[in-house]
């Protein structure tokens, strides 16, 4: 139930095991606005890959996607512990959303020209807003004041470094980016060492699941637009229909694989939570990249792409393999499911071989379908559907 908003509330820490802790309408709105940046990153990746700029496309995609993911993740974990849903909190969240839209506007320039000015401006807007939230938490939550101040200081220092990044020589860009990413990842680790924040395991699992759904939806949209454009231009409808079916099987299988097992029980400690949360950079990034890869496959089949069939196949095979391995490490291995011990690595390896065949997308779809079938057959309760019914998506449907 949505409670009436008060303009100002004390920002106290929420209970770690609070009952019925669910994603709020503001969090859902935040995610939907953030997906604009994800869409821009996926579209830019599609165009760069279609022009056969694989190395440059991969590096710049990883760079801009880190900014998107890291800002989203910081908000998500902060909100899990300190969401007051009052006036100042909502306004500050709107500022973060505005920053995400600025960042999204700068992604094409970052891809095409290596100009990260607008991306950094949007990123700094988002991060300054979260600094103000941490300072507010420090004032209102004495037991975790040191933690909140460490967060605020760490984020502020990193923003100064990212601004300096704009003035560094181009030859330093990649080494500095890698260094700064490492420092960004250290901020939460160091801040949480004294008195951890009271993030909610069920809430975090739901938030990550919802964002996974949104990114999967963006992949479907990217591929659909590519198919529409090809059909409107008089493409070969039979070939495109087969490709569309294979693309849907890939995306549907990715959904099933992610939501087959519960996630909240994996967040049993700070170390496990960091590993699980950080690992989702690869899950989110590879999911969005699959949509871009399917669009590249459409371009190749209609003669619009300037790359080989093998390269077009790798545009889907690589993100699918990354997705399989990451979900295996984060979601499957911790459950110690012996029946799936080798299925995911083998499937990832086979996916990477499909570009050397004549039908890489169709074979990748078949491999993922087999993985899903094995998961169903080896499930403890014999029904992936019942486990999926308790997933975050099902929770949203139930509340609706």
FISENU-606446 format. One record per residue (C-alpha): x, y, z. Coordinates in steps of 0.001 Angstrom, whole numbers, plus 524288, in hexadecimal, padded with zeros to 5 digits. Layout:
% FISENU-606446
     c1     c2     c3
      X      Y      Z
...
% end
This chain:
% FISENU-606446
     c1     c2     c3
  80000  80000  80000
  80500  80D97  7FC90
  80592  8165E  80893
  80307  8250C  80777
  80F61  82D03  805C4
  81407  83662  8103A
  81C9D  84187  80B8E
  8274C  83E62  81557
  82AB7  8326E  81D59
  836A7  82F13  82540
  83F6B  8268D  81CBE
  84140  81B4D  82614
  8464E  80E0B  82200
  83BE7  8045B  81DE3
  83B2B  7F6DC  823D1
  84357  7EC92  81CD1
  83874  7E275  81DED
  82CDF  7EB92  81C94
  820C7  7E437  8181D
  81A9E  7E6F6  80AEE
  82646  7EF2F  80689
  82377  7F112  7F827
  827E1  7FA01  7ED3C
  82122  80734  7EDCE
  81ADC  80E87  7E265
  8261A  81841  7E2FC
  83012  80D4A  7E198
  828A0  807AB  7D616
  8282A  8151B  7CFC3
  836BF  81682  7D233
  83950  8099B  7CB31
  830CA  80D11  7BFA1
  837D8  819FC  7BDC8
  84501  8135D  7BF0A
  8419B  80A01  7B42E
  84277  8159A  7AAD6
  85111  8159B  7AD55
  85186  806D6  7ABA6
  84A6C  80845  79EA2
  8540F  81297  79A0A
  85F7D  809ED  79DB1
  8597B  7FE50  796A1
  85657  8063B  78A73
  863FB  80BEE  789D7
  869CE  7FE60  78BA0
  86140  7F936  78094
  865BA  803B9  77728
  87416  8024F  77ABF
  873AC  7F383  77942
  86C8C  7F485  76C3E
  877D8  7FCE6  76771
  8815C  7F234  76BDF
  8878C  7FA8D  7769F
  887CB  7EF4C  78054
  89306  7F35D  78916
  88F2A  8019F  78A16
  880D6  7FE2D  78BE8
  883AF  7F4B4  796FD
  88C6D  7FE34  79E79
  8832E  809BE  79D67
  87749  80175  7A06E
  87D99  7FC5B  7ACD6
  88139  80A41  7B0B0
  873EE  81089  7AEFB
  86CBF  804BF  7B463
  874F1  80565  7C0B7
  87046  8134E  7C310
  8621A  80F13  7C12C
  86326  802EB  7C996
  86B19  808E2  7D48D
  86224  814A0  7D653
  85638  80BB5  7D61A
  85C41  80244  7DFBF
  86044  80CD9  7E966
  85283  81253  7E993
  84C99  804D1  7EB12
  85495  800EB  7F6F6
  852F7  80E41  7FD41
  8443D  80DBB  7FB45
  843A6  8001B  80118
  84921  8057D  80DDA
  8443A  8139D  80E52
  83843  815B5  805C1
  83000  81FA8  80D34
  82756  82305  8018C
  825F1  8310F  80617
  826E1  83D83  7FE1E
  835AC  83F9E  7FE8B
  83816  8313F  7FB88
  82F2C  8318F  7EFB1
  834F5  83E3E  7EA7E
  842CC  838FB  7EC0D
  83EDD  82CA7  7E4D5
  83964  834F2  7D9D4
  84695  83BB8  7D8EB
  84D02  82E6F  7D767
  84360  82AF7  7CCB5
  8468A  837C0  7C5CC
  854ED  83446  7C69D
  85227  8270A  7C07F
  84B3E  82DA5  7B51D
  856AE  836F0  7B338
  85FD4  82B3D  7B34E
  85743  82466  7A947
  857CD  83051  7A074
  866A7  82FBD  7A087
  8681F  82150  79D2C
  867F0  822E1  78E3D
  872DD  82D10  78EF7
  87AB2  82419  797C8
  87969  818ED  78E10
  87B71  820B7  781A0
  885E0  82A6E  785C1
  88B1D  825AE  792CD
  8859E  8322A  798E0
  8814D  82EE6  7A6B5
  87E51  83CDA  7AB05
  86F7F  83B8B  7AB47
  8703D  82DD7  7B106
  878CC  832A8  7BC2B
  86FF4  83E71  7BE7F
  86418  8358D  7BFB4
  86BA2  82C43  7C86B
  8700D  8374A  7D14C
  86214  83C5C  7D27F
  85D82  82EF2  7D6FE
  868C7  82D36  7E064
  867D0  83AB8  7E695
  8599C  83794  7E988
  85D61  82AEA  7F05D
  867C8  8323D  7F831
  85D0C  83B03  7FD9A
  8552E  82EF3  80138
  8609D  828FD  80885
  86300  835AE  80FE9
  854BD  835D4  813C6
  855CD  827B9  81867
  861FF  82B36  82041
  85A7B  835D9  8274A
  84E91  82D69  82A1B
  85496  8200E  82D13
  85EFA  82163  837D0
  86249  812BA  838AD
  86664  812C0  82A68
  86B50  820BA  82974
  87943  81CA6  82695
  874A8  81392  81BCA
  86C68  81E28  81580
  87758  8283B  81631
  880C8  81EA1  80FF5
  87737  81C8C  804ED
  87544  82B25  802F5
  883D7  82DF4  8033B
  88737  82293  7FA55
  87CF9  8260D  7F033
  880E1  83478  7F05F
  88F45  8314D  7EE7F
  88C19  82850  7E339
  8842C  832EB  7DC78
  88FE4  83C07  7DD20
  89827  83158  7D6FE
  88E4A  82F0F  7CC19
  88E45  83D8B  7C8F1
  89D22  83D00  7C84B
  89B9E  83154  7BF32
  8962F  83A96  7B4E5
  8A2FE  84214  7B457
  8AC00  83645  7B3A8
  8B304  832E7  7A6E5
  8AB75  82966  79E6E
  8B63C  81F46  79FE2
  8B39A  81F1A  7AE8B
  8A4EA  81D78  7AD4B
  8A3FD  80EAC  7AE53
  8AE1F  80CC4  7B955
  8A7F8  817DD  7C125
  89A70  8124D  7BEFB
  89E8D  804FD  7C413
  8A525  80B46  7CFD8
  8996C  813D9  7D304
  89005  80864  7D1BA
  8982D  800F1  7DB94
  897B0  80C7A  7E4DC
  888F7  80DDE  7E316
  88719  7FF93  7E692
  88F34  8016F  7F2D9
  886B5  80C66  7F843
  87B7B  803A3  7FD09
  884F3  7F93C  801DD
  88C3C  8030E  80A5D
  88006  80A63  80EA2
  878EA  7FE30  81357
  8843B  7F903  81B8C
  88046  7FF6E  82866
  8716D  7FF65  82945
  86AA3  7F9B8  81D43
  85E86  8002E  817E8
  85199  7F928  819C4
  84EE9  7F514  80BC5
  843C8  7EB55  80A5F
  84721  7DE46  803AE
  8398D  7DC01  7FDFF
  8388A  7EA0F  7F970
  845F2  7E9C2  7F2FC
  842F2  7DCF7  7EC11
  8361B  7E281  7E724
  83C77  7EF1F  7E26A
  846E8  7E7C6  7DAEA
  83CAC  7DEAA  7D548
  83463  7EA09  7D0CA
  83FD3  7F09F  7CA25
  8432C  7E3BB  7C38D
  83546  7E357  7BE51
  83675  7F135  7B93D
  84359  7EE7E  7B26C
  83DBD  7E20F  7AC75
  83259  7EA2B  7A7A7
  83BCA  7F3E4  7A1B3
  84276  7E8C1  79A79
  83559  7E47D  794F9
  8325E  7F27B  790E2
  83F91  7F451  78A3F
  83DFC  7E7C7  7827D
  82FCD  7EAEC  77F1F
  83361  7F83A  779A6
  83E08  7F1F2  77170
  83470  7E7E3  76C17
  82A69  7F278  76950
  83445  7FA9B  761E4
  838A6  7EEE1  759EF
  82AC0  7EAED  7565E
  8270D  7F8E7  752C5
  832F6  7F96A  749DC
  82E82  7ED19  742C8
  836D4  7E325  749E7
  83592  7D481  74801
  829E4  7D1A9  750B0
  82C66  7C307  751C5
  83A53  7C4CF  7567E
  83646  7CF98  75FCB
  82B40  7C79D  765A4
  83490  7BC74  768B3
  83E2B  7C60D  76E9A
  83361  7CC75  77694
  82EF3  7BF6D  77C28
  83CED  7BBFA  77FD8
  83EAA  7C956  78632
  8326C  7C787  78E4D
  836F5  7BA18  792C1
  843DE  7C021  79700
  83D6E  7CAFA  79EE6
  832FF  7C215  7A4C9
  83D7F  7B85E  7A8C4
  845A2  7C324  7AF04
  839CF  7C705  7B71B
  83762  7B90C  7BB68
  845A0  7B6B9  7BEDB
  84688  7C2D9  7C765
  839C2  7C13F  7CEB7
  83A08  7B27E  7D083
  83FF2  7B37B  7DE18
  83DE1  7BCA8  7E98A
  84853  7C6F8  7EB89
  845C6  7CD5C  7F8AB
  84ACB  7C1AF  80048
  8580E  7C369  7F9A7
  859C4  7D0BD  80028
  85D74  7CAB7  80D18
  86967  7D327  81008
  86FED  7DFBE  80BC2
  87A1B  7D828  80404
  86FBC  7D03E  7FCE9
  867BC  7DC7B  7FA5A
  87350  7E3AE  7F472
  87693  7D830  7EBAC
  8687A  7D67E  7E75F
  865D4  7E4FE  7E585
  87265  7E80B  7DE4A
  870FB  7DC1D  7D5A2
  8644A  7E176  7D035
  86C0A  7EB44  7C855
  86EDA  7DFFF  7BF15
  860DF  7DAE4  7BF99
  85AC9  7E80E  7BC79
  86527  7EB97  7B27F
  86498  7DEA2  7AB44
  855B6  7DEB1  7AB38
  85540  7EC08  7A4A7
  86011  7E7D2  79B4F
  85806  7DC1E  796CD
  84DBA  7E589  7919B
  85841  7ED0C  78A55
  85DB8  7E041  78500
  85071  7DBE0  77FF9
  84F08  7E8F3  7790B
  85C6B  7E6C4  772EA
  857F8  7D94A  76E55
  84C46  7DF94  767AB
  85527  7E988  7611B
  85E12  7DEBD  75C5B
  8530D  7D688  756C5
  84DB7  7E260  74F89
  85AFD  7E69E  74A67
  85BF6  7F308  75288
  8673C  7EF13  75B67
  87572  7F0CF  75795
  87A94  7E499  75E2C
  87BE3  7D60A  75BCD
  871E7  7CBD6  75F7D
  87B31  7C699  769C8
  87C91  7D3F8  77000
  86DBB  7D5D5  76FBE
  86C4D  7C8BF  776AC
  875F1  7CCCA  78136
  86DD0  7D910  783B4
  863BD  7D007  789E7
  86C2A  7C482  78E12
  8757B  7CC56  7969E
  86B2F  7D32F  79F03
  8636D  7C684  7A01E
  86F97  7BF55  7A4DD
  872A4  7CA2E  7AE9A
  864A0  7C9C1  7B370
  864C6  7BB0A  7B53E
  871A6  7BAE8  7BC8D
  86E03  7C650  7C559
  860A6  7C0EC  7C8F0
  8671E  7B3C7  7CB5F
  8710C  7B9CE  7D4AF
  8677F  7C2B8  7DBC7
  85A9C  7BB43  7DBBA
  85D61  7ACE1  7D91F
  86A27  7A97B  7DFF4
  86616  7AF15  7ED41
  85A59  7A5F0  7ED3F
  863B6  79A64  7EB93
  85AF0  7941F  7E180
  862E1  78867  7DCDF
  859D1  7861D  7D169
  85DCA  7931E  7CB5F
  86C24  792DD  7CF0B
  8716E  7921E  7C135
  86595  795BA  7B902
  867FC  7A45C  7B8D4
  87695  7A44F  7B5A9
  8746B  79A4C  7AAE9
  8691D  7A225  7A566
  87155  7AE93  7A596
  87C40  7A7A1  79E65
  872F7  7A242  79436
  86CF2  7AFBD  79253
  87A6A  7B520  78F18
  87BC5  7AADD  78469
  86EFE  7AE3B  77D92
  8749C  7B9BF  775AA
  87C98  7AFD2  76DEB
  87021  7A964  7691E
  86620  7ADF7  75F42
  85B65  7B0C2  76921
  86180  7B692  77577
  85539  7BD17  77AD9
  84CB1  7B11A  77907
  856C7  7A81C  77F2F
  858B5  7B169  78A9F
  84A07  7B13D  78CBB
  84A3F  7A269  78C97
  8554E  7A1EA  79688
  84E0E  7AAF6  79FD5
  84191  7A31F  79E3D
  84900  796CF  7A207
  84E69  79DB3  7AE16
  84095  7A14E  7B229
  83C00  79354  7AFD2
  84704  78E0B  7B84E
  8439F  797C6  7C30C
  83586  79337  7C2E3
  83914  784C2  7C2E3
  842FC  78624  7CDE1
  83AD8  78F7A  7D625
  838DE  78B4C  7E42D
  82A37  78D25  7E365
  82934  78942  7D532
  8236B  7964B  7D142
  82AE7  7A26A  7CD63
  81DD4  7A8FB  7CBD9
  81ADA  7A841  7DA64
  82827  7ADF5  7DDCB
  8263D  7B893  7D3BA
  81902  7BB73  7D9C0
  81FD5  7BFF6  7E623
  8290E  7C8C4  7DE9A
  828E5  7D7B0  7DF87
  820D2  7D893  7D31E
  8165A  7D008  7D907
  8168C  7D851  7E547
  813AE  7E478  7DD42
  8086F  7DD99  7D665
  802E2  7D8F3  7E34F
  80334  7E694  7E941
  7FCB6  7EC1F  7DD13
% end
